[in-house]
Amino acid sequence: MEQIKREKIWVLREEASAPTQGEITALANETGLSSICARLLYCRGYRTREAVERFLRCEDTMFHSPFLLRDVEPAVARIRRAVETREKIVIYGDYDVDGVTAVSLLYLYVSNLGADVGYYIPSRRQ
């Protein structure tokens, strides 16, 4: 049986009135973003510097409080103590894309606090 090779085609979502290059360039210049990012955001409705900044700061997103998680207070206290006493902290992650991303974000955050931090991501082949 012959396999059909499919090619992925990425299409920017554009409205009936597609933005002009001038509009994209102006938004890119105002925000300091590349023209590709400016076009993506513009086509998704973020058409002013303020709207783009609000989006990038996640002001339109409602996050649940992490303190709603059971036993998060003792975990936070333990991590703070480890940072303050320069104990070694190891972040154990997963090898898939969201696992690696989560490890990266947590690693950067905790190391910026001054922690002695490392990480472990298991091999996918084992």
BELBEL-V756174 format. One record per residue. RES is the residue in one small letter. PSI is psi in whole degrees, 0 to 359 (* if undefined). OMEGA is omega in whole degrees, -180 to 180 (NA if undefined). Layout:
BEGIN
res->{RES	RES}
psi->{PSI	PSI}
omega->{OMEGA	OMEGA}
END
This chain:
BEGIN
res->{m	e	q	i	k	r	e	k	i	w	v	l	r	e	e	a	s	a	p	t	q	g	e	i	t	a	l	a	n	e	t	g	l	s	s	i	c	a	r	l	l	y	c	r	g	y	r	t	r	e	a	v	e	r	f	l	r	c	e	d	t	m	f	h	s	p	f	l	l	r	d	v	e	p	a	v	a	r	i	r	r	a	v	e	t	r	e	k	i	v	i	y	g	d	y	d	v	d	g	v	t	a	v	s	l	l	y	l	y	v	s	n	l	g	a	d	v	g	y	y	i	p	s	r	r	q}
psi->{128	133	142	124	122	140	133	138	122	129	129	136	118	146	175	320	90	146	149	161	328	319	318	315	317	315	320	317	320	324	345	14	163	162	331	312	319	319	315	312	319	314	344	9	0	94	1	162	317	317	319	314	321	317	312	334	2	32	338	1	133	120	143	148	130	342	358	343	141	136	22	327	311	326	317	316	319	318	318	316	319	321	313	324	8	37	152	128	130	127	120	122	186	156	356	174	319	330	315	320	315	317	316	313	314	319	311	317	309	323	328	337	349	12	153	97	144	183	160	125	116	155	138	336	356	*}
omega->{-177	178	177	178	-179	179	178	177	179	-179	173	177	180	179	-179	178	-178	-180	176	177	178	179	180	180	180	180	178	180	-180	-173	-177	179	175	-180	178	178	180	179	179	-179	179	-178	177	172	179	-168	177	178	-179	-180	178	180	178	178	-177	176	179	-180	-180	-176	176	177	173	178	176	-180	172	177	179	175	180	-180	177	179	178	179	-179	179	178	180	179	178	-177	-177	178	173	177	175	177	178	-180	-175	180	-175	178	-170	180	177	179	178	180	178	-179	-179	-180	178	-179	-179	-176	178	175	175	-179	-177	170	-169	174	180	176	174	-177	178	179	-174	-178	NA}
END
